Amino acid sequence: MHPEHQTPFDISASTQSARDIIGLSPLIAIENEALPKLIVDPPLPEPLTQGRVFIQYRTENLRLLPVFGKGALEVSPRIGHIHITVDDLPWHFVDASGQTIILVGLEPGPHKVLIELADPTHKVITSETVTFTLPNPER
């Protein structure tokens, strides 16, 4: 391209745009949004040997935000949060940080963690379960 035809916004063919890397702007509504996805990794091995559980996860087609209630269902791009249930307990905790889940104080032995992706009204969209065995603490 001739220099006289370039604008300050021209991007070379070898440069990926911001949109290429981070996706669509969250400031523009998305028509026909793809279904939300939840991707959960197994616990990180090193902390597990020390009695701590670090579970990394990410979402696609849903932003994690601490916004709740029926009115938030109309937000686009879609928003939500996660529910975390440990060992089938009758209660769960809620998180909207998108950060690594950290669990401490579990007894050695087998455990499972249910991670549910939920909409702003707490309706579960999808879920993943992570199972692991917490070893006896190293001394």
C-alpha positions in Angstrom: 0.0 0.0 0.0 1.3 3.4 -0.8 2.1 5.6 2.2 -0.3 8.3 1.0 -3.2 5.7 1.2 -2.3 4.5 4.7 -4.3 5.6 7.8 -3.2 5.4 11.4 -5.4 2.3 11.6 -3.9 0.2 8.9 -2.6 -3.2 10.2 0.0 -5.2 8.4 -0.9 -8.6 7.2 1.5 -10.2 9.7 -0.1 -8.5 12.7 -3.1 -10.0 14.4 -5.8 -7.6 15.5 -7.0 -7.2 19.0 -10.3 -8.8 17.8 -8.3 -11.8 16.5 -6.8 -12.4 19.9 -9.5 -11.4 22.4 -12.7 -11.8 20.3 -15.5 -9.4 19.8 -15.8 -6.2 21.9 -18.0 -6.7 25.0 -19.5 -3.3 24.2 -21.5 -4.6 21.2 -24.4 -6.9 21.5 -23.9 -10.3 19.8 -26.7 -11.7 17.6 -27.2 -15.5 17.9 -24.6 -16.1 20.6 -22.9 -19.5 20.6 -23.7 -21.7 23.5 -21.5 -21.1 26.6 -18.8 -23.6 27.3 -16.9 -24.5 30.5 -13.4 -25.9 30.2 -11.9 -27.3 33.5 -8.4 -28.6 34.0 -7.4 -31.3 36.5 -5.9 -30.0 39.7 -2.3 -28.8 39.4 0.0 -31.7 40.6 2.5 -29.8 42.7 0.0 -28.1 45.1 -1.9 -31.4 45.3 1.1 -33.1 46.9 1.1 -30.4 49.5 -2.6 -30.9 50.4 -3.9 -27.9 48.4 -6.2 -28.1 45.4 -5.7 -25.6 42.5 -8.2 -26.0 39.7 -7.9 -23.8 36.6 -10.9 -23.2 34.4 -12.1 -20.9 31.7 -15.3 -20.1 29.9 -16.2 -19.4 26.3 -19.2 -17.4 25.1 -20.0 -16.2 28.6 -18.2 -13.5 30.7 -18.0 -14.1 34.4 -19.3 -11.1 36.3 -20.8 -10.6 39.8 -24.1 -9.5 38.3 -27.3 -11.3 39.3 -31.0 -11.3 38.8 -33.6 -11.6 36.0 -32.7 -8.3 34.3 -29.1 -9.6 33.7 -30.4 -12.3 31.4 -30.8 -9.8 28.6 -27.2 -8.7 28.7 -25.1 -9.3 25.5 -22.5 -10.7 25.4 -23.9 -13.2 27.9 -22.8 -13.1 31.6 -22.9 -15.5 34.4 -20.9 -17.1 37.3 -19.9 -20.5 38.6 -21.2 -22.7 41.4 -18.7 -24.9 43.2 -19.8 -28.0 45.1 -17.2 -30.2 47.0 -17.9 -33.9 47.6 -21.6 -33.7 47.1 -22.2 -31.4 50.1 -25.7 -30.0 50.3 -24.4 -26.4 49.7 -22.2 -24.7 47.2 -20.3 -21.5 46.9 -20.5 -18.9 44.0 -17.7 -17.3 42.2 -17.5 -14.7 39.4 -13.8 -13.9 39.4 -12.6 -16.3 36.7 -9.6 -17.1 38.9 -8.2 -20.4 39.9 -10.3 -22.3 42.4 -8.3 -23.0 45.5 -9.4 -25.5 48.1 -7.5 -26.2 51.4 -8.3 -28.3 54.4 -9.6 -31.4 52.7 -8.7 -34.7 54.2 -6.4 -37.0 52.3 -8.3 -39.4 50.1 -10.7 -39.3 47.1 -12.6 -36.1 46.3 -14.8 -34.6 43.6 -15.5 -31.0 42.7 -18.6 -30.1 40.7 -18.2 -26.8 38.8 -21.4 -25.5 37.3 -21.6 -22.6 34.8 -24.8 -20.6 35.8 -26.7 -17.7 34.4 -27.5 -14.6 36.5 -30.6 -16.3 38.0 -28.4 -19.3 39.1 -29.9 -21.6 36.4 -27.1 -24.1 35.6 -26.1 -24.0 31.9 -23.4 -26.7 31.9 -21.1 -28.4 34.3 -17.9 -30.3 34.7 -16.8 -32.6 37.5 -13.2 -33.0 38.6 -12.2 -36.1 40.6 -8.8 -36.5 42.3 -7.1 -38.2 45.3 -5.5 -36.0 47.8 -2.4 -37.8 49.1 -1.2 -38.0 52.7 0.8 -34.9 53.4 4.5 -35.1 52.7 6.7 -34.8 55.8 
